[in-house]
Amino acid sequence: MKANYRIIYYNYLTKGTLNKHIAEVNTRAEEMFQQSQACCVPFMQSGSILVSGAH
């Protein structure tokens, strides 16, 4: 974030909300990961492997 969104990063930093924001992003990322894993469990259990071809 610091490298790509410097102004936003420094705004969070000066407001004292950077750690809160990072924790929220991390929590959402973990939720999304868990949802993606739950979605794939039936495929993994059946032995099906989906492979995306090159476009």
Secondary structure, 3 states (H helix, E strand, C coil): CCCCCHHHHHHHHHHCCHHHHHHHHHHHHHHHHHHHHHHHHHHHHHCCCCCCCCC
